[in-house]
Amino acid sequence: MKKAVTLLGIGAMLFGVMTTDALAKEYKLKMGMVAGTSSNEYKGAEFFAKQLAEKSNGQIKLALYADGQLGDDRSMIEQLSGGALDFTFAEMARFQLFFPEAEVFSLPYMIKDFDHVHKATFETDFGKDLLEKIDSQLGIKVLAQAYNGTRQTTSNRAINSIKDMKDLKLRVPNASSNLDYAKYSGAAPTPMAFSEVYLALQTNSVDGQENPLSAVKAQKFYEVQPYLAMTNHILNDQVYIVSSMTLESLPADLQQVVKDAAVAAADYHTKLFVDEEASLKEFFKQQGVTITEPNLDEFKAAMKPAYDKYIAKNKAVGQKAVDEISALVK
């Protein structure tokens, strides 16, 4: 009798485990992005999806939508805010669409390197206040931050100093910080759709453009631009963000899985860009590109009007942002 009871007890336990496993809820989530499937961003997202599946024992399945299938970056941020999309990428500076003071992250020469932007985001009072606003007012949580390249300048003439920027017709996106970089360095800012840049460079309709090295290679700008100046003027970050509605709909253990997976993916994402940039300068040299290293102190000093304009627009919070972020490198 005791043996029978024991066996029944074991059977009940096994049935309970099987029933729990069989009834474990599955969460089918979506992540949208503007980047294409060959990009480092997409590789980072793939890593994220794999981590979610593995660490949740298959409970979280993340579908990826690349190439702007779900809209542009602003649209997808708004979709997260409304709970219609679960995850996407954004730059911290992109939140200036909702909080103008976030522009500080893209001011030319404001950010020295990735370690600097990470501390500015998560360790300064300004950064913490901004993260809280993003959460409380937009319903979006920033899970992790990755490095996404540093913008450099290619041209049809050598740039050895800021003097060589004078009247250079420089293609820039229609964004205030990029326009300011061109304007205050002495160039002639020329906004243009990204898809039109290669032909414009090839025909000398513009004299140069500025983008991270990965984009210079991907778009083959080195074929039509013989010079590359390491101007290091704007660092691009990429934050992994989640709809608060999505995160809060998950049980506590899976919420932690999401947070841990995002950090692991951001580390992988960062390594992809760091490793790629380390090899690209040699690649461009092999393609016949001449690389110059102008004095960046001259460039940074020339950007003072951009800083003054930012502070005038954002007043006390703008001054606080500049002071706290600048203090990190002193």
C-alpha positions as a Markdown table, in Angstrom:
| # | Residue | x | y | z |
|---|---|---|---|---|
| 1 | Met | 0.0 | 0.0 | 0.0 |
| 2 | Lys | 2.8 | 2.4 | 0.9 |
| 3 | Lys | 4.5 | 1.7 | -2.4 |
| 4 | Ala | 1.4 | 2.3 | -4.3 |
| 5 | Val | 0.8 | 5.6 | -2.5 |
| 6 | Thr | 4.4 | 6.6 | -3.2 |
| 7 | Leu | 4.1 | 5.9 | -6.9 |
| 8 | Leu | 0.8 | 7.8 | -7.0 |
| 9 | Gly | 2.5 | 10.7 | -5.3 |
| 10 | Ile | 5.4 | 10.7 | -7.8 |
| 11 | Gly | 2.9 | 10.4 | -10.7 |
| 12 | Ala | 1.0 | 13.3 | -9.4 |
| 13 | Met | 4.1 | 15.4 | -9.1 |
| 14 | Leu | 5.3 | 14.5 | -12.7 |
| 15 | Phe | 1.8 | 15.2 | -14.0 |
| 16 | Gly | 1.9 | 18.6 | -12.3 |
| 17 | Val | 5.2 | 19.4 | -13.9 |
| 18 | Met | 4.1 | 18.3 | -17.3 |
| 19 | Thr | 0.8 | 20.3 | -16.9 |
| 20 | Thr | 2.8 | 23.4 | -15.8 |
| 21 | Asp | 5.1 | 23.0 | -18.8 |
| 22 | Ala | 2.3 | 22.4 | -21.2 |
| 23 | Leu | 0.4 | 25.4 | -19.9 |
| 24 | Ala | 3.4 | 27.8 | -19.8 |
| 25 | Lys | 2.2 | 30.9 | -21.5 |
| 26 | Glu | 3.9 | 31.8 | -24.8 |
| 27 | Tyr | 4.6 | 35.5 | -25.5 |
| 28 | Lys | 4.8 | 36.4 | -29.2 |
| 29 | Leu | 6.5 | 39.9 | -29.4 |
| 30 | Lys | 7.5 | 42.2 | -32.2 |
| 31 | Met | 10.6 | 44.4 | -32.8 |
| 32 | Gly | 10.7 | 46.9 | -35.6 |
| 33 | Met | 13.7 | 48.8 | -36.9 |
| 34 | Val | 14.7 | 51.1 | -39.8 |
| 35 | Ala | 18.0 | 49.3 | -40.4 |
| 36 | Gly | 18.2 | 46.5 | -43.0 |
| 37 | Thr | 18.9 | 42.8 | -42.5 |
| 38 | Ser | 22.6 | 43.1 | -43.4 |
| 39 | Ser | 23.3 | 45.8 | -40.8 |
| 40 | Asn | 25.0 | 45.4 | -37.4 |
| 41 | Glu | 21.8 | 46.7 | -35.8 |
| 42 | Tyr | 19.9 | 43.7 | -37.2 |
| 43 | Lys | 22.6 | 41.3 | -36.1 |
| 44 | Gly | 22.2 | 42.8 | -32.6 |
| 45 | Ala | 18.4 | 42.3 | -32.8 |
| 46 | Glu | 18.9 | 38.7 | -33.9 |
| 47 | Phe | 21.1 | 38.1 | -30.9 |
| 48 | Phe | 18.5 | 39.7 | -28.7 |
| 49 | Ala | 15.8 | 37.4 | -30.1 |
| 50 | Lys | 17.9 | 34.3 | -29.5 |
| 51 | Gln | 18.7 | 35.3 | -26.0 |
| 52 | Leu | 15.0 | 35.9 | -25.2 |
| 53 | Ala | 14.1 | 32.5 | -26.6 |
| 54 | Glu | 16.9 | 30.6 | -24.8 |
| 55 | Lys | 16.6 | 32.3 | -21.4 |
| 56 | Ser | 12.8 | 32.1 | -21.3 |
| 57 | Asn | 12.9 | 28.4 | -22.3 |
| 58 | Gly | 10.9 | 29.2 | -25.4 |
| 59 | Gln | 8.2 | 31.3 | -23.7 |
| 60 | Ile | 9.3 | 34.5 | -25.5 |
| 61 | Lys | 9.4 | 34.5 | -29.3 |
| 62 | Leu | 10.5 | 37.7 | -30.9 |
| 63 | Ala | 9.7 | 38.5 | -34.5 |
| 64 | Leu | 11.9 | 41.1 | -36.2 |
| 65 | Tyr | 10.7 | 43.6 | -38.8 |
| 66 | Ala | 13.6 | 45.4 | -40.6 |
| 67 | Asp | 13.9 | 48.0 | -43.4 |
| 68 | Gly | 11.3 | 50.3 | -41.9 |
| 69 | Gln | 8.4 | 47.8 | -42.5 |
| 70 | Leu | 6.6 | 49.2 | -39.5 |
| 71 | Gly | 7.4 | 52.8 | -40.1 |
| 72 | Asp | 10.2 | 55.3 | -39.4 |
| 73 | Asp | 11.9 | 55.6 | -36.1 |
| 74 | Arg | 9.5 | 58.3 | -34.8 |
| 75 | Ser | 6.5 | 56.2 | -35.8 |
| 76 | Met | 7.8 | 53.1 | -34.0 |
| 77 | Ile | 8.6 | 55.0 | -30.8 |
| 78 | Glu | 5.0 | 56.2 | -30.9 |
| 79 | Gln | 3.8 | 52.7 | -31.4 |
| 80 | Leu | 5.8 | 51.6 | -28.3 |
| 81 | Ser | 4.2 | 54.4 | -26.4 |
| 82 | Gly | 0.7 | 53.2 | -27.4 |
| 83 | Gly | 1.5 | 49.6 | -26.8 |
| 84 | Ala | 1.1 | 48.6 | -30.5 |
| 85 | Leu | 4.7 | 47.5 | -30.8 |
| 86 | Asp | 6.9 | 45.8 | -28.2 |
| 87 | Phe | 10.6 | 46.8 | -29.0 |
| 88 | Thr | 12.6 | 49.1 | -31.2 |
| 89 | Phe | 15.9 | 51.0 | -31.4 |
| 90 | Ala | 16.4 | 54.7 | -30.8 |
| 91 | Glu | 19.2 | 57.1 | -30.3 |
| 92 | Met | 19.0 | 59.0 | -27.0 |
| 93 | Ala | 19.1 | 62.2 | -29.0 |
| 94 | Arg | 16.1 | 61.1 | -31.0 |
| 95 | Phe | 14.0 | 61.6 | -27.9 |
| 96 | Gln | 14.3 | 65.4 | -28.6 |
| 97 | Leu | 11.2 | 64.8 | -30.6 |
| 98 | Phe | 9.4 | 64.7 | -27.2 |
| 99 | Phe | 11.9 | 66.3 | -24.8 |
| 100 | Pro | 14.0 | 69.0 | -26.6 |
| 101 | Glu | 16.8 | 68.8 | -24.0 |
| 102 | Ala | 17.7 | 65.3 | -25.3 |
| 103 | Glu | 19.4 | 67.0 | -28.3 |
| 104 | Val | 22.5 | 67.4 | -26.0 |
| 105 | Phe | 23.5 | 63.8 | -26.9 |
| 106 | Ser | 24.0 | 64.8 | -30.6 |
| 107 | Leu | 25.7 | 68.2 | -30.1 |
| 108 | Pro | 28.9 | 68.1 | -32.1 |
| 109 | Tyr | 31.9 | 67.2 | -29.8 |
| 110 | Met | 29.6 | 66.9 | -26.7 |
| 111 | Ile | 30.3 | 63.2 | -26.4 |
| 112 | Lys | 33.8 | 61.9 | -26.3 |
| 113 | Asp | 33.3 | 58.1 | -26.6 |
| 114 | Phe | 30.9 | 55.3 | -25.8 |
| 115 | Asp | 31.9 | 55.2 | -22.1 |
| 116 | His | 31.1 | 58.9 | -21.9 |
| 117 | Val | 27.6 | 58.6 | -23.4 |
| 118 | His | 26.8 | 55.6 | -21.2 |
| 119 | Lys | 27.7 | 57.6 | -18.1 |
| 120 | Ala | 25.9 | 60.6 | -19.4 |
| 121 | Thr | 22.7 | 58.5 | -19.8 |
| 122 | Phe | 22.7 | 56.4 | -16.7 |
| 123 | Glu | 24.9 | 58.2 | -14.1 |
| 124 | Thr | 24.2 | 62.0 | -14.4 |
| 125 | Asp | 21.1 | 63.5 | -12.7 |
| 126 | Phe | 20.2 | 64.9 | -16.1 |
| 127 | Gly | 20.3 | 61.5 | -17.7 |
| 128 | Lys | 18.3 | 59.9 | -14.9 |
| 129 | Asp | 15.7 | 62.6 | -15.1 |
| 130 | Leu | 15.4 | 62.1 | -18.9 |
| 131 | Leu | 15.0 | 58.3 | -18.5 |
| 132 | Glu | 12.3 | 58.9 | -15.9 |
| 133 | Lys | 10.4 | 61.2 | -18.3 |
| 134 | Ile | 10.7 | 58.7 | -21.1 |
| 135 | Asp | 9.2 | 56.1 | -18.8 |
| 136 | Ser | 6.5 | 58.1 | -17.1 |
| 137 | Gln | 5.4 | 60.3 | -20.0 |
| 138 | Leu | 5.9 | 58.0 | -23.0 |
| 139 | Gly | 5.4 | 54.7 | -21.3 |
| 140 | Ile | 8.8 | 53.4 | -22.7 |
| 141 | Lys | 11.7 | 51.9 | -20.8 |
| 142 | Val | 15.3 | 52.1 | -21.9 |
| 143 | Leu | 16.7 | 48.6 | -21.3 |
| 144 | Ala | 20.3 | 49.0 | -22.6 |
| 145 | Gln | 22.6 | 51.1 | -24.7 |
| 146 | Ala | 24.9 | 50.1 | -27.5 |
| 147 | Tyr | 27.6 | 51.9 | -29.5 |
| 148 | Asn | 26.5 | 52.5 | -33.1 |
| 149 | Gly | 29.5 | 54.2 | -34.7 |
| 150 | Thr | 31.1 | 57.7 | -34.8 |
| 151 | Arg | 30.5 | 60.1 | -37.6 |
| 152 | Gln | 33.5 | 61.0 | -39.8 |
| 153 | Thr | 33.8 | 63.2 | -42.9 |
| 154 | Thr | 34.6 | 62.1 | -46.5 |
| 155 | Ser | 35.4 | 64.6 | -49.2 |
| 156 | Asn | 36.8 | 65.3 | -52.6 |
| 157 | Arg | 39.7 | 67.3 | -51.1 |
| 158 | Ala | 42.0 | 66.7 | -48.1 |
| 159 | Ile | 40.8 | 68.1 | -44.7 |
| 160 | Asn | 43.9 | 68.7 | -42.7 |
| 161 | Ser | 42.5 | 71.4 | -40.5 |
| 162 | Ile | 39.2 | 73.2 | -40.0 |
| 163 | Lys | 40.3 | 75.8 | -42.6 |
| 164 | Asp | 39.9 | 73.1 | -45.3 |
| 165 | Met | 36.2 | 72.9 | -44.4 |
| 166 | Lys | 35.6 | 76.4 | -45.7 |
| 167 | Asp | 32.8 | 76.4 | -48.3 |
| 168 | Leu | 32.8 | 72.6 | -48.6 |
| 169 | Lys | 29.4 | 71.6 | -49.9 |
| 170 | Leu | 28.7 | 69.0 | -47.2 |
| 171 | Arg | 25.7 | 66.7 | -47.4 |
| 172 | Val | 24.1 | 66.3 | -44.0 |
| 173 | Pro | 20.8 | 64.9 | -42.9 |
| 174 | Asn | 18.2 | 67.5 | -42.1 |
| 175 | Ala | 18.9 | 67.4 | -38.4 |
| 176 | Ser | 20.0 | 70.4 | -36.3 |
| 177 | Ser | 23.2 | 69.0 | -34.9 |
| 178 | Asn | 24.5 | 67.8 | -38.3 |
| 179 | Leu | 23.6 | 71.1 | -39.8 |
| 180 | Asp | 25.4 | 72.9 | -37.0 |
| 181 | Tyr | 28.5 | 70.8 | -37.5 |
| 182 | Ala | 28.7 | 71.8 | -41.1 |
| 183 | Lys | 27.8 | 75.4 | -40.6 |
| 184 | Tyr | 30.1 | 76.2 | -37.7 |
| 185 | Ser | 33.0 | 74.4 | -39.2 |
| 186 | Gly | 32.8 | 76.7 | -42.2 |
| 187 | Ala | 31.2 | 74.2 | -44.7 |
| 188 | Ala | 28.1 | 74.8 | -46.7 |
| 189 | Pro | 25.5 | 72.4 | -45.2 |
| 190 | Thr | 23.5 | 70.7 | -47.9 |
| 191 | Pro | 20.6 | 68.5 | -46.7 |
| 192 | Met | 19.8 | 65.7 | -49.0 |
| 193 | Ala | 18.0 | 62.3 | -48.9 |
| 194 | Phe | 20.5 | 59.5 | -48.1 |
| 195 | Ser | 19.5 | 57.6 | -51.2 |
| 196 | Glu | 20.7 | 60.4 | -53.4 |
| 197 | Val | 24.2 | 60.9 | -51.8 |
| 198 | Tyr | 26.3 | 58.4 | -53.8 |
| 199 | Leu | 25.3 | 60.1 | -57.2 |
| 200 | Ala | 25.7 | 63.6 | -55.7 |
| 201 | Leu | 29.3 | 62.7 | -54.6 |
| 202 | Gln | 30.1 | 61.0 | -57.9 |
| 203 | Thr | 29.0 | 64.1 | -59.9 |
| 204 | Asn | 30.5 | 66.6 | -57.4 |
| 205 | Ser | 27.1 | 68.1 | -56.8 |
| 206 | Val | 28.3 | 68.0 | -53.2 |
| 207 | Asp | 31.9 | 67.9 | -52.1 |
| 208 | Gly | 31.5 | 65.6 | -49.1 |
| 209 | Gln | 29.3 | 63.8 | -46.6 |
| 210 | Glu | 29.5 | 62.7 | -42.9 |
| 211 | Asn | 28.6 | 59.3 | -41.6 |
| 212 | Pro | 30.0 | 56.5 | -39.4 |
| 213 | Leu | 32.6 | 54.4 | -41.1 |
| 214 | Ser | 30.3 | 51.4 | -41.4 |
| 215 | Ala | 27.9 | 53.5 | -43.5 |
| 216 | Val | 30.8 | 54.8 | -45.7 |
| 217 | Lys | 31.7 | 51.2 | -46.5 |
| 218 | Ala | 28.1 | 49.9 | -46.9 |
| 219 | Gln | 27.2 | 52.7 | -49.3 |
| 220 | Lys | 30.6 | 52.4 | -51.1 |
| 221 | Phe | 31.2 | 56.2 | -50.7 |
| 222 | Tyr | 34.9 | 55.4 | -50.8 |
| 223 | Glu | 34.5 | 54.7 | -54.6 |
| 224 | Val | 33.6 | 58.3 | -55.2 |
| 225 | Gln | 35.4 | 60.1 | -52.3 |
| 226 | Pro | 39.2 | 60.0 | -52.2 |
| 227 | Tyr | 39.6 | 61.6 | -48.7 |
| 228 | Leu | 38.5 | 60.6 | -45.3 |
| 229 | Ala | 39.0 | 63.0 | -42.3 |
| 230 | Met | 38.6 | 61.5 | -38.8 |
| 231 | Thr | 36.5 | 64.4 | -37.5 |
| 232 | Asn | 34.8 | 62.3 | -34.7 |
| 233 | His | 32.1 | 65.0 | -34.5 |
| 234 | Ile | 29.0 | 63.0 | -33.4 |
| 235 | Leu | 28.9 | 59.7 | -31.6 |
| 236 | Asn | 25.8 | 57.5 | -32.4 |
| 237 | Asp | 24.4 | 55.4 | -29.7 |
| 238 | Gln | 21.5 | 52.9 | -30.0 |
| 239 | Val | 19.2 | 52.1 | -27.1 |
| 240 | Tyr | 17.1 | 49.0 | -26.9 |
| 241 | Ile | 13.7 | 50.2 | -25.8 |
| 242 | Val | 10.5 | 48.4 | -24.8 |
| 243 | Ser | 6.9 | 49.4 | -24.3 |
| 244 | Ser | 6.2 | 49.6 | -20.6 |
| 245 | Met | 2.9 | 48.0 | -21.3 |
| 246 | Thr | 4.7 | 45.0 | -22.8 |
| 247 | Leu | 7.2 | 44.7 | -20.0 |
| 248 | Glu | 4.6 | 45.0 | -17.3 |
| 249 | Ser | 2.4 | 42.3 | -19.0 |
| 250 | Leu | 5.2 | 39.7 | -18.4 |
| 251 | Pro | 5.7 | 37.8 | -15.1 |
| 252 | Ala | 8.5 | 39.0 | -13.0 |
| 253 | Asp | 11.0 | 36.3 | -14.0 |
| 254 | Leu | 10.4 | 37.0 | -17.7 |
| 255 | Gln | 10.8 | 40.8 | -17.1 |
| 256 | Gln | 14.2 | 40.0 | -15.8 |
| 257 | Val | 14.9 | 37.8 | -18.8 |
| 258 | Val | 14.1 | 40.7 | -21.1 |
| 259 | Lys | 16.4 | 43.1 | -19.2 |
| 260 | Asp | 19.3 | 40.7 | -19.1 |
| 261 | Ala | 18.9 | 39.8 | -22.8 |
| 262 | Ala | 18.9 | 43.5 | -23.8 |
| 263 | Val | 22.1 | 44.1 | -21.9 |
| 264 | Ala | 23.8 | 41.1 | -23.5 |
| 265 | Ala | 22.6 | 42.1 | -27.0 |
| 266 | Ala | 23.8 | 45.7 | -26.5 |
| 267 | Asp | 27.3 | 44.4 | -25.5 |
| 268 | Tyr | 27.3 | 42.2 | -28.7 |
| 269 | His | 26.0 | 45.1 | -30.8 |
| 270 | Thr | 28.8 | 47.4 | -29.4 |
| 271 | Lys | 31.5 | 44.8 | -30.2 |
| 272 | Leu | 30.3 | 44.5 | -33.8 |
| 273 | Phe | 30.8 | 48.2 | -34.4 |
| 274 | Val | 34.0 | 48.4 | -32.4 |
| 275 | Asp | 35.6 | 45.5 | -34.3 |
| 276 | Glu | 34.4 | 46.8 | -37.6 |
| 277 | Glu | 35.7 | 50.3 | -37.1 |
| 278 | Ala | 39.1 | 48.9 | -36.1 |
| 279 | Ser | 39.5 | 47.3 | -39.5 |
| 280 | Leu | 37.9 | 49.8 | -41.7 |
| 281 | Lys | 40.6 | 52.4 | -41.8 |
| 282 | Glu | 43.0 | 49.8 | -43.3 |
| 283 | Phe | 40.3 | 48.8 | -45.7 |
| 284 | Phe | 39.8 | 52.3 | -47.0 |
| 285 | Lys | 43.5 | 52.8 | -47.4 |
| 286 | Gln | 43.6 | 49.7 | -49.5 |
| 287 | Gln | 40.9 | 51.3 | -51.7 |
| 288 | Gly | 43.1 | 54.3 | -52.3 |
| 289 | Val | 41.5 | 56.6 | -49.7 |
| 290 | Thr | 43.8 | 59.2 | -48.0 |
| 291 | Ile | 43.0 | 59.4 | -44.3 |
| 292 | Thr | 43.8 | 62.6 | -42.4 |
| 293 | Glu | 43.7 | 63.4 | -38.6 |
| 294 | Pro | 42.8 | 67.1 | -38.2 |
| 295 | Asn | 43.1 | 68.9 | -34.9 |
| 296 | Leu | 39.8 | 68.4 | -33.2 |
| 297 | Asp | 40.3 | 71.1 | -30.7 |
| 298 | Glu | 39.8 | 73.6 | -33.5 |
| 299 | Phe | 36.5 | 72.0 | -34.5 |
| 300 | Lys | 35.2 | 71.8 | -30.9 |
| 301 | Ala | 36.0 | 75.4 | -30.2 |
| 302 | Ala | 34.1 | 76.4 | -33.4 |
| 303 | Met | 30.9 | 74.7 | -32.1 |
| 304 | Lys | 30.3 | 77.2 | -29.2 |
| 305 | Pro | 27.4 | 78.9 | -31.1 |
| 306 | Ala | 25.7 | 75.5 | -31.3 |
| 307 | Tyr | 26.0 | 75.0 | -27.5 |
| 308 | Asp | 24.9 | 78.6 | -26.8 |
| 309 | Lys | 21.8 | 78.0 | -29.0 |
| 310 | Tyr | 21.0 | 74.8 | -27.3 |
| 311 | Ile | 21.3 | 76.3 | -23.8 |
| 312 | Ala | 19.2 | 79.4 | -24.9 |
| 313 | Lys | 16.5 | 77.0 | -26.1 |
| 314 | Asn | 16.5 | 74.7 | -23.1 |
| 315 | Lys | 17.5 | 77.2 | -20.4 |
| 316 | Ala | 18.3 | 75.7 | -16.9 |
| 317 | Val | 17.8 | 72.1 | -18.0 |
| 318 | Gly | 20.0 | 72.7 | -21.0 |
| 319 | Gln | 22.8 | 74.3 | -18.9 |
| 320 | Lys | 22.6 | 71.4 | -16.4 |
| 321 | Ala | 22.9 | 68.9 | -19.3 |
| 322 | Val | 26.0 | 70.5 | -20.7 |
| 323 | Asp | 27.6 | 71.0 | -17.3 |
| 324 | Glu | 27.0 | 67.5 | -16.0 |
| 325 | Ile | 28.0 | 65.7 | -19.2 |
| 326 | Ser | 31.1 | 67.9 | -19.7 |
| 327 | Ala | 32.2 | 67.3 | -16.1 |
| 328 | Leu | 32.4 | 63.6 | -16.8 |
| 329 | Val | 35.6 | 64.0 | -18.9 |
| 330 | Lys | 37.4 | 66.5 | -16.7 |
